[in-house]
Amino acid sequence: MVGLSVTMAAWLAAGSFAAEQTSDVPAWLRDHIGEGDGQIAQVVLQRARALYLRKVNEGVVKNPCYFAMDATRPNDLGNGRLGSRFYVICQADRSFRAISAGHGSGRNLKGVADFANGRECAKNFGNAMDSYLTTGGAYVTGETKTSFKGYYRVSTKQDAALTRSFVQFDGEGETANARPRAIGGHAAVTLKDICLRKNPRSPYANQNGYVPFGTLVDYSGGRSDGCTSWSPSDAQQIVPLLKDDPTTVYIYPESHDIEAVAQAAATRQSLSRAGLYWSAFCLKQIGTPKFWPKEVLEPILARYHKDPELPAQSPPVCKP
């Protein structure tokens, strides 16, 4: 009876805390809480909002908008449909948008370790260098850098230059190595099959008068190298919001969430009863999620790369 009373008290306390946290959220924003399409899970919103308010109080952030991402939700839904799991929340105009965003691809070190992710749902997370994994937690946006990627064909007689803006993220705790990992946000667009074409008049030409030329690829439904990738159209709206005006980005799940869900899944425990959250659709797809801490994964990556790598070769010259 004593144990039952303690358990009931804990449940009541947890329920009271959840209700208190929800009541702190403005009414216009509470309408968007949920686990349906276009909605944001309660725990994701609470943590994202708490991070934003903390950074505002610290004087780090003045931007009226902040971001959140739920990396437990699906990305590529098939048939050209993308999942909405990145959230743009603006307090000034009381706006809420749910858009698509890519997760880290991870890697398959054949014969050593497999921590690769599929396009649909992320199973593996981590914060190791060169792991290409998404790391959940707190970030603040930094500077924006725009770089030239190359030219691509837009018509039979016209080429266009691809420039892509990259918003640097700075983290804390498990995300503290975001800058050395080059973790940030950018449009999910790149060039493949690159070759070098003679174009000395181009402002981007190298000392020999060559520029990279390739095929434009939009991988909005695909994966990244650990960054948050947006569709080109969404990136055109998000990146300008951050110019000289930093804000917060909260990405769910964190390592303790992953470990708790993994333990619950292993024992077939109900997540809702345990007070845990994961997209039910993706949990069914991946089985058990896993967090790969850098202390474990970086030595594995170091052993995998112990043989000296061949120097990077420049792209070939384009065929006529």
PEDA-V318670 format. One record per pair of residues at least 4 apart in sequence whose ideal C-beta (glycine too) atoms are under 8 Angstrom apart, sorted by sequence separation. I is the first residue (numbers start at 1). J is the second residue. D is the distance in whole Angstrom. If there is no record, write none. Layout:
BEGIN
I;J;D / I;J;D
END
This chain:
BEGIN
1;5;6 / 2;6;6 / 3;7;6 / 4;8;6 / 5;9;6 / 6;10;6 / 7;11;6 / 8;12;6 / 9;13;6 / 10;14;6 / 11;15;6 / 12;16;6 / 13;17;6 / 14;18;6 / 15;19;6 / 16;20;6 / 17;21;6 / 18;22;6 / 19;23;6 / 20;24;7 / 21;25;8 / 25;29;5 / 26;30;7 / 27;31;7 / 29;33;8 / 35;39;6 / 40;44;5 / 41;45;7 / 42;46;6 / 43;47;6 / 44;48;6 / 45;49;6 / 46;50;6 / 47;51;6 / 48;52;6 / 49;53;6 / 50;54;6 / 51;55;6 / 52;56;6 / 53;57;6 / 54;58;6 / 56;60;8 / 77;81;4 / 90;94;7 / 109;113;5 / 110;114;8 / 117;121;8 / 127;131;8 / 154;158;5 / 171;175;3 / 172;176;6 / 177;181;5 / 179;183;8 / 201;205;7 / 205;209;5 / 206;210;5 / 219;223;8 / 224;228;7 / 230;234;4 / 231;235;7 / 232;236;7 / 233;237;7 / 234;238;6 / 235;239;6 / 236;240;8 / 237;241;7 / 238;242;7 / 239;243;7 / 241;245;7 / 242;246;7 / 253;257;4 / 254;258;7 / 255;259;6 / 256;260;6 / 257;261;6 / 258;262;6 / 259;263;6 / 260;264;6 / 261;265;6 / 262;266;6 / 263;267;7 / 265;269;8 / 269;273;7 / 270;274;6 / 272;276;8 / 278;282;7 / 279;283;6 / 280;284;7 / 281;285;7 / 282;286;6 / 283;287;8 / 292;296;6 / 293;297;7 / 294;298;5 / 295;299;8 / 296;300;7 / 297;301;6 / 298;302;6 / 299;303;6 / 300;304;6 / 301;305;6 / 302;306;7 / 305;309;7 / 25;30;5 / 34;39;4 / 40;45;5 / 55;60;4 / 56;61;5 / 61;66;8 / 77;82;6 / 90;95;5 / 109;114;7 / 117;122;5 / 118;123;8 / 126;131;5 / 128;133;7 / 153;158;8 / 154;159;7 / 171;176;5 / 178;183;4 / 200;205;5 / 205;210;6 / 206;211;7 / 224;229;4 / 230;235;4 / 242;247;7 / 252;257;7 / 253;258;5 / 264;269;4 / 269;274;5 / 271;276;4 / 278;283;5 / 292;297;4 / 32;38;8 / 33;39;7 / 34;40;8 / 35;41;6 / 55;61;4 / 56;62;7 / 76;82;7 / 77;83;5 / 89;95;8 / 90;96;8 / 108;114;5 / 109;115;8 / 117;123;6 / 127;133;7 / 153;159;6 / 154;160;5 / 169;175;8 / 171;177;7 / 178;184;8 / 199;205;6 / 205;211;5 / 241;247;8 / 263;269;8 / 264;270;8 / 271;277;7 / 283;289;8 / 32;39;6 / 33;40;6 / 34;41;8 / 75;82;7 / 76;83;7 / 88;95;8 / 89;96;6 / 108;115;8 / 117;124;6 / 126;133;4 / 152;159;7 / 171;178;4 / 204;211;5 / 222;229;8 / 264;271;6 / 271;278;6 / 22;30;7 / 25;33;7 / 32;40;6 / 33;41;8 / 75;83;5 / 88;96;7 / 107;115;6 / 108;116;4 / 116;124;7 / 125;133;6 / 127;135;4 / 151;159;5 / 152;160;6 / 170;178;6 / 171;179;8 / 175;183;8 / 230;238;6 / 253;261;7 / 33;42;5 / 52;61;7 / 74;83;4 / 87;96;7 / 88;97;4 / 106;115;5 / 107;116;6 / 115;124;4 / 124;133;6 / 125;134;6 / 126;135;7 / 151;160;7 / 169;178;5 / 170;179;6 / 200;209;3 / 202;211;5 / 220;229;7 / 73;83;5 / 75;85;7 / 87;97;7 / 106;116;4 / 125;135;7 / 151;161;6 / 152;162;6 / 168;178;8 / 169;179;8 / 199;209;7 / 219;229;7 / 220;230;8 / 261;271;7 / 264;274;5 / 22;33;7 / 73;84;8 / 74;85;8 / 87;98;6 / 88;99;7 / 105;116;7 / 106;117;5 / 115;126;7 / 125;136;6 / 150;161;8 / 151;162;7 / 168;179;7 / 198;209;6 / 199;210;7 / 220;231;4 / 278;289;7 / 33;45;6 / 73;85;4 / 86;98;7 / 87;99;8 / 105;117;6 / 122;134;6 / 150;162;6 / 171;183;7 / 198;210;6 / 199;211;5 / 220;232;7 / 264;276;6 / 271;283;8 / 32;45;8 / 85;98;7 / 86;99;5 / 104;117;7 / 148;161;6 / 149;162;4 / 197;210;7 / 218;231;7 / 52;66;4 / 71;85;7 / 84;98;4 / 86;100;7 / 103;117;6 / 148;162;7 / 149;163;7 / 168;182;8 / 169;183;5 / 196;210;4 / 197;211;6 / 218;232;6 / 260;274;7 / 51;66;8 / 70;85;5 / 84;99;6 / 85;100;7 / 86;101;4 / 148;163;5 / 149;164;6 / 169;184;5 / 196;211;7 / 197;212;8 / 261;276;5 / 29;45;7 / 69;85;6 / 70;86;8 / 84;100;6 / 85;101;6 / 115;131;7 / 117;133;8 / 147;163;7 / 168;184;5 / 169;185;7 / 196;212;6 / 197;213;4 / 260;276;6 / 49;66;8 / 69;86;5 / 70;87;8 / 83;100;6 / 146;163;5 / 147;164;6 / 167;184;5 / 195;212;8 / 196;213;7 / 261;278;5 / 48;66;6 / 68;86;7 / 69;87;7 / 82;100;4 / 104;122;7 / 106;124;5 / 115;133;7 / 146;164;7 / 166;184;5 / 167;185;4 / 194;212;5 / 195;213;6 / 265;283;7 / 48;67;7 / 67;86;7 / 68;87;4 / 103;122;4 / 146;165;5 / 147;166;7 / 166;185;7 / 167;186;7 / 194;213;7 / 195;214;7 / 257;276;7 / 22;42;7 / 25;45;7 / 29;49;8 / 48;68;4 / 67;87;7 / 106;126;8 / 145;165;7 / 146;166;8 / 166;186;5 / 194;214;4 / 257;277;8 / 21;42;8 / 25;46;7 / 47;68;8 / 67;88;6 / 68;89;7 / 104;125;8 / 144;165;5 / 145;166;5 / 165;186;6 / 191;212;7 / 193;214;5 / 228;249;7 / 257;278;8 / 67;89;7 / 144;166;7 / 164;186;6 / 165;187;7 / 192;214;6 / 193;215;5 / 261;283;7 / 265;287;7 / 266;288;6 / 45;68;7 / 65;88;6 / 66;89;6 / 107;130;8 / 144;167;5 / 145;168;7 / 164;187;6 / 191;214;3 / 192;215;5 / 228;251;7 / 265;288;5 / 18;42;7 / 22;46;8 / 25;49;7 / 44;68;5 / 65;89;6 / 107;131;7 / 143;167;8 / 144;168;7 / 191;215;6 / 265;289;8 / 21;46;5 / 24;49;8 / 44;69;8 / 65;90;4 / 75;100;7 / 106;131;7 / 107;132;6 / 142;167;7 / 143;168;5 / 164;189;7 / 191;216;6 / 192;217;5 / 253;278;7 / 44;70;5 / 64;90;6 / 65;91;7 / 75;101;7 / 106;132;6 / 141;167;5 / 142;168;4 / 164;190;8 / 191;217;7 / 262;288;5 / 64;91;6 / 65;92;8 / 75;102;6 / 104;131;8 / 105;132;5 / 106;133;5 / 141;168;7 / 142;169;7 / 162;189;7 / 189;216;7 / 190;217;5 / 262;289;6 / 40;68;7 / 64;92;4 / 75;103;6 / 104;132;5 / 141;169;6 / 142;170;5 / 162;190;8 / 189;217;7 / 261;289;6 / 262;290;7 / 41;70;6 / 64;93;8 / 104;133;4 / 140;169;7 / 141;170;8 / 162;191;6 / 189;218;5 / 190;219;7 / 40;70;7 / 104;134;4 / 139;169;4 / 140;170;5 / 188;218;7 / 189;219;7 / 103;134;5 / 139;170;7 / 140;171;8 / 188;219;5 / 258;289;5 / 69;101;6 / 71;103;5 / 139;171;5 / 188;220;5 / 258;290;7 / 259;291;6 / 138;171;6 / 258;291;4 / 137;171;6 / 138;172;5 / 188;222;7 / 137;172;7 / 138;173;7 / 135;171;7 / 137;173;6 / 139;175;6 / 188;224;7 / 253;289;8 / 255;291;4 / 137;174;5 / 138;175;6 / 142;179;8 / 136;174;8 / 137;175;4 / 255;293;7 / 48;87;7 / 135;174;6 / 136;175;8 / 139;178;6 / 152;191;6 / 49;89;8 / 135;175;5 / 48;89;7 / 149;190;7 / 150;191;5 / 186;227;6 / 188;229;4 / 45;87;8 / 78;120;8 / 142;184;8 / 149;191;5 / 185;227;6 / 186;228;8 / 187;229;7 / 188;230;6 / 44;87;8 / 76;119;4 / 77;120;7 / 135;178;7 / 141;184;8 / 161;204;7 / 183;226;6 / 184;227;6 / 185;228;4 / 186;229;6 / 187;230;6 / 188;231;6 / 189;232;5 / 45;89;8 / 75;119;6 / 76;120;5 / 139;183;8 / 141;185;8 / 150;194;6 / 183;227;6 / 184;228;7 / 185;229;7 / 186;230;7 / 187;231;7 / 188;232;7 / 75;120;6 / 181;226;6 / 182;227;8 / 185;230;7 / 187;232;5 / 38;84;5 / 74;120;5 / 75;121;7 / 151;197;7 / 37;84;6 / 40;87;5 / 74;121;5 / 75;122;8 / 127;174;5 / 188;235;8 / 127;175;7 / 129;177;7 / 135;183;7 / 151;199;8 / 187;235;4 / 72;121;8 / 186;235;7 / 187;236;8 / 72;122;7 / 127;177;6 / 185;235;8 / 71;122;5 / 129;180;7 / 151;202;8 / 129;181;6 / 185;238;7 / 71;125;7 / 127;181;8 / 159;213;7 / 162;216;7 / 185;239;8 / 40;96;8 / 148;204;5 / 40;98;7 / 39;98;7 / 169;228;8 / 29;89;7 / 38;98;5 / 151;211;6 / 150;211;7 / 151;212;7 / 152;213;7 / 150;212;3 / 151;213;5 / 152;214;6 / 153;215;8 / 71;134;5 / 149;212;7 / 150;213;6 / 151;214;8 / 152;215;6 / 32;96;5 / 150;214;5 / 152;216;4 / 185;249;7 / 26;91;8 / 29;94;8 / 71;136;6 / 28;94;5 / 32;98;8 / 29;96;7 / 26;94;8 / 165;235;7 / 167;238;8 / 167;239;6 / 165;239;5 / 167;242;5 / 61;140;7 / 60;140;6 / 169;249;6 / 174;254;7 / 174;255;6 / 55;140;6 / 102;188;6 / 51;138;5 / 132;223;8 / 135;226;7 / 132;224;8 / 134;226;6 / 132;225;5 / 133;226;6 / 132;226;5 / 131;226;7 / 144;239;6 / 144;242;6 / 144;243;6 / 141;242;5 / 119;221;6 / 119;222;6 / 212;315;6 / 119;223;6 / 142;246;7 / 141;246;5 / 213;318;6 / 117;223;6 / 140;246;6 / 141;247;6 / 140;247;7 / 141;248;8 / 210;317;7 / 140;248;6 / 141;249;6 / 139;248;7 / 140;249;7 / 138;248;7 / 139;249;4 / 138;249;8 / 139;250;7 / 138;250;6 / 139;251;7 / 137;250;8 / 137;251;6 / 136;251;5 / 135;251;7 / 136;252;6 / 102;219;7 / 105;222;8 / 106;223;8 / 134;251;7 / 136;253;5 / 137;254;5 / 177;294;7 / 102;220;7 / 105;223;4 / 136;254;4 / 196;314;7 / 102;221;8 / 104;223;6 / 105;224;7 / 136;255;7 / 174;293;8 / 196;315;5 / 100;220;6 / 102;222;6 / 103;223;6 / 104;224;6 / 105;225;7 / 195;315;5 / 196;316;7 / 197;317;8 / 100;221;7 / 102;223;5 / 103;224;7 / 104;225;7 / 105;226;8 / 136;257;7 / 194;315;5 / 195;316;5 / 196;317;5 / 197;318;5 / 102;224;5 / 104;226;4 / 136;258;8 / 195;317;6 / 196;318;6 / 104;227;8 / 195;318;4 / 195;319;7 / 102;227;8 / 102;228;7 / 101;228;5 / 102;229;4 / 101;229;6 / 102;230;8 / 125;253;7 / 101;230;6 / 100;230;7 / 125;255;7 / 99;230;7 / 100;231;6 / 99;231;7 / 125;258;6 / 100;234;7 / 99;234;5 / 82;220;6 / 82;221;5 / 80;221;8 / 86;228;7 / 86;230;7 / 76;221;4 / 75;221;7 / 76;222;7 / 75;223;8 / 82;231;7 / 88;238;7 / 88;241;8 / 121;279;8 / 69;228;6 / 133;292;6 / 121;281;8 / 122;282;7 / 121;282;4 / 131;292;7 / 120;282;8 / 123;286;4 / 131;294;8 / 121;285;5 / 122;286;8 / 123;287;7 / 125;289;7 / 128;292;6 / 120;285;6 / 121;286;5 / 123;288;8 / 124;289;7 / 125;290;7 / 126;291;6 / 128;293;7 / 129;294;7 / 123;289;6 / 124;290;5 / 125;291;5 / 126;292;3 / 127;293;7 / 128;294;4 / 131;297;6 / 122;289;8 / 123;290;7 / 124;291;8 / 125;292;7 / 126;293;7 / 127;294;5 / 124;292;6 / 126;294;7 / 128;296;8 / 128;297;4 / 129;298;6 / 128;298;5 / 131;301;7 / 67;238;8 / 126;297;6 / 130;301;6 / 129;301;7 / 128;301;6 / 115;290;7 / 65;241;6 / 115;292;5 / 63;241;7 / 63;242;7 / 67;247;7 / 69;249;7 / 71;251;6 / 72;252;7 / 66;247;5 / 67;248;7 / 68;249;7 / 69;250;7 / 71;252;6 / 72;253;6 / 63;245;5 / 65;247;6 / 66;248;5 / 67;249;4 / 68;250;5 / 69;251;5 / 70;252;5 / 71;253;7 / 115;297;7 / 62;245;7 / 63;246;6 / 66;249;8 / 67;250;7 / 68;251;8 / 69;252;7 / 63;247;4 / 66;250;8 / 68;252;7 / 113;297;8 / 61;246;6 / 60;246;7 / 61;247;5 / 61;248;6 / 113;300;5 / 112;300;6 / 109;300;7 / 112;303;7 / 113;304;8 / 55;247;8 / 109;301;7 / 112;304;5 / 55;248;5 / 52;247;7 / 109;304;5 / 52;248;5 / 51;248;5 / 52;250;8 / 51;250;5 / 48;248;7 / 48;250;4 / 47;250;5 / 47;252;7 / 72;277;7 / 74;279;7 / 44;250;7 / 72;278;5 / 73;279;5 / 72;279;4 / 74;281;6 / 44;252;5 / 73;281;8 / 74;282;6 / 43;252;7 / 70;279;7 / 73;282;6 / 72;282;6 / 41;252;7 / 72;283;7 / 74;285;8 / 72;289;8 / 44;277;8 / 43;277;5 / 42;277;8 / 41;277;5 / 35;279;7 / 35;280;8 / 14;275;6
END
